[in-house]
């Protein structure tokens, strides 16, 4: 293998195409990098690093630290057994000769190799490495059709499928051009600049000069550099009006992949439009026009925006005027929709919305609202004052939460559902708690998005999402695989996050049971709880807890908190288990528990009767079993108050403290004693141990213990 850094080279591969959709680019570049790393490893060509660059019109791969040749490969092939390969006289048999001939090696080169089945002859062949140019040419040729895109097209007689027509290929190893061919094109050392029609011949002398050469042609190939340029220049323009850019990383990321040379242009709109709710203005600017809104020192919108142009800094007045004209038309439409909505009343909207069909089994909005009200009542019965929600405000919010579905604004801008409902509820004089609950009951919109901010909004959101889950299951819909076409995984995660982040010590089971019952399908309870249990385990894994810690708590069927999906307590137990697991005696105690479980399971298989409730201390004979019984009795007494106080880490530390008694018991005491009464009693003692531990977790699911 080549180790001299001075002899290492770099390679560059660029696919120049017509403009590729922004959403295609990042997955394509990730796939290119992965393909290159795996292929180079498979072809045994050492390299230092693989980087990717991209713009809407080019996908680029840059490989550094390439060796001049791939590594030699030692190929070994087993042949016949030694007994069959050599005759009594020690000479090679015809079987050995045939094997050597089939492997194209001299008979004299055959070696003997010991295996588990005995000695066999082996043909050893050294395949010399290949030049880096050969390997890279294969790599780049194979890579083009392997790049995944949501949709592909064929544009010429080559039959190659790609996101958009390929117009140029560049492939270099050092200063040498590689013979890569695809889509009727042959790679060269030339690419194109910002305008492909006029800049077809940008010569790239070497991979190291690629970024600089294109920068001179007004193309920034590094997406991080483009994003920083957009961020910096937009902020500079905002400062001219004592403002700042309204942060939106998603829009900034999208803009990065829409341009090759970003130029920020400051525009303005009629301040009269500021009478429209700013959520509508922001959506018009960001979603429809990809403009960056500006806010003032108090966080209110300013009548300015920043547009990002793909091109050089000329004719900016013309571009600015175009941006302003298009945005003005959008805002005029938005104001019209908003003004038309305000001519109606909440009652009018609610009456119209009540007839909307929600789903096959879910019926109309009126049906849904009726079910949500009853789910809210079931939740209140178990939550008591825990949630802190105003019951009257929740009931009113439930009755109003879907009225904005028939507003003109939400019809035109569906993303504003909930937001517009809250704004209109406040406008028409509803209580602030009600307005906020109507606004935020749709949250969280994503698995990582913010949850509702008030108790009333959280309860309204829980009822909405539980009804959504039950309705989908009742309609025969269920999540499968990695997709979530009906939003059921997201809704489940939203419910769980509300309970976890609000620290509500409330069991979910009663509310889920009510949701299933209202569809006349009580059997849906187990399916909904199973989905939510699965999502809770994923949520905990994302929080950094080990899988076995999570499973031992959540899948502990003996624990009411697990059965009722009391997630606040489950989180406390997982967190305690995670912390105490570092204790030096934890593995030994967990191992002893698993040993006890195995003994109990074997006893049940043999139909031996025992129960912790029928345990008789008078039958204890050995000092070690007496010591364990005494420790368990003290443990049960001392941990009861700790469990009630949710001091789960202290509970676990108490249990870890019984290691000496557990060790002596299993070392000295024969559980399966010949005397049936003694055997049953000792099994009952272990059953008590099992019951005590199962109040926290099923320790048999803990892995990597002693």
TABELKA-V28725 format. One record per pair of residues at least 4 apart in sequence whose ideal C-beta (glycine too) atoms are under 6 Angstrom apart, sorted by the first residue. I is the first residue (numbers start at 1). J is the second residue. Records with the same first field share a line. If there is no record, write none. Layout:
BEGIN
I: J  J
END
This chain:
BEGIN
1: 46  71
2: 7  67  68
7: 68
8: 65
9: 66  174
10: 64  207
11: 63  66  136  173
12: 62  172  207  210
13: 61  140  171
14: 58  60  170  191
15: 59  166
16: 58  167  168
17: 164  166
18: 164  165
19: 56  57
20: 24  56  163  164
22: 254  257  258
24: 28  149  163
25: 54  257
28: 59  147
29: 52  54
31: 147  148
32: 52  61
33: 50  52
35: 39  143  146
36: 50  61
37: 50
39: 139
40: 45  47
43: 70  135
44: 70  71
45: 70  135
46: 67
47: 63  65  66
48: 64  65
49: 64
50: 63
51: 62
52: 61
53: 60  221  222
54: 59
55: 260
62: 207
66: 132
68: 132
69: 129  131
70: 129  130  135
71: 129
72: 126  128  129
73: 127
74: 126
75: 125  127
76: 122  124
77: 103  123
78: 120  122
79: 99  121
80: 84  85  95
81: 120
82: 112  119
84: 95
85: 93  95  96  121
86: 90
87: 91  93
92: 96  97  107
100: 105  107  110
103: 123
105: 109  123  125
110: 121
111: 122  124
112: 119
113: 120  122
114: 119
115: 120
130: 134  135
132: 136
133: 173
136: 173  178
137: 178  179  180
140: 171  180
141: 180
144: 182
149: 163
152: 161  162
154: 161
155: 165
156: 184
158: 183  184
160: 183
162: 166
166: 183
169: 180  185  187
170: 191
171: 178  180  187
172: 189  207
173: 178
175: 206
177: 189
180: 187
181: 186
189: 204
190: 201  203
191: 202
192: 196  199  200
193: 199  202  217  219
194: 218  219  260  261
195: 199
199: 217
202: 213  217
204: 210  213
205: 209
209: 213
211: 221
214: 219  221
218: 261  312
219: 260  261
220: 225  226  261
223: 256
226: 256  262
227: 256
228: 232
229: 262
230: 234  255  262  308
233: 264
234: 245  264  292  306
235: 245
237: 264  266  306
238: 243  244  245  294
241: 302  304
243: 294  295  296  302
245: 292
246: 293  295
251: 286
255: 308
259: 310
262: 308
263: 309  313
264: 306
265: 307  309  316  319  320
266: 306
267: 305  307  320  323  324
268: 303  304
269: 273  303  327
271: 303
273: 331
276: 280  281  334  335  338
277: 423
278: 282  301
279: 419
280: 334
281: 301
282: 286  293
283: 287  413
284: 288  330  331  334
285: 289  291  293  305
288: 330
289: 327
291: 305  307
292: 306
293: 305
294: 302  304
295: 299  301
296: 300  302
307: 323
309: 319
316: 320
337: 408  409  412
338: 409
340: 408
341: 407  408  409
344: 348
346: 428
349: 403  406
350: 403
352: 406
353: 365  402  403  405  406
354: 365  366
355: 364
356: 365
357: 364
358: 362  368
359: 471  475
360: 475
361: 471  474  475
362: 368  471
363: 367
365: 402
368: 467
369: 398  399
371: 467  518
372: 398  463  467
373: 398
375: 463  466  511  514  515
376: 394  463
378: 510  511  514
379: 383  511
382: 506  507  510
383: 387  506
386: 504  505  506
387: 455  459  504
388: 455
389: 394  455  456  459
390: 433  456
393: 433  434  456
394: 456  459  460
396: 434
397: 401  434  437  438  460
398: 460
400: 438
401: 438  441
404: 410  417  420  421
407: 420
409: 413  420
410: 416  417  420
416: 420
418: 439  442
419: 439
420: 424
421: 438
422: 435  438  439
425: 430  435  438
426: 435
430: 434  435
433: 456
436: 440  454  457
437: 441  456  457  460
440: 452  457
441: 457  460  461  464
443: 451  452
444: 449  451  494
445: 449
447: 493
451: 497  498  501
452: 457  458  461
458: 498  502
462: 495  498
465: 491  494  495
466: 511  515
467: 471  515
468: 491
469: 488  491  528
470: 515  516  519  524
472: 477  486  488
473: 524  527
474: 519  521
477: 486
479: 484  488  489
484: 489  490
487: 491
492: 531  532  535
493: 535
496: 536  539  567
497: 501
498: 502
499: 504  567
500: 567  571
503: 568
505: 568
507: 564  566
508: 512  565
509: 513  564  565
512: 525  528  529
513: 525
516: 521  522  524  525
517: 522
524: 528
529: 565
533: 554
536: 567
537: 550  554
540: 545  550  574
545: 549  550  574  578
548: 701  702  703
549: 574  577  578
550: 554  574
551: 555  701
552: 697  698  701  702
553: 570  573  574  697
554: 562  570
556: 562  697  698
558: 694
560: 564
561: 566  569  570
572: 646  648
573: 648  696
576: 648  649  652
577: 697
579: 649
580: 649  652
581: 586
583: 656
585: 589  656  659
586: 656
587: 705  706
588: 659  706
589: 656  659
590: 699  702  705
591: 705  706
592: 662
593: 693  699
594: 700
596: 686  689
597: 700
599: 671
600: 686
603: 608  683
610: 680  683  684  687
611: 684
612: 684  687  688  691
614: 684
615: 684  685  688
616: 681
619: 681
620: 625  626
622: 669
624: 664  665  668  669
625: 669
627: 661
628: 661  665
631: 658  661
632: 688
635: 639  654
639: 643  651  654
642: 647  650  651
643: 651
658: 662
664: 668
665: 669
671: 682
672: 679
673: 678  679
690: 694
693: 699
END
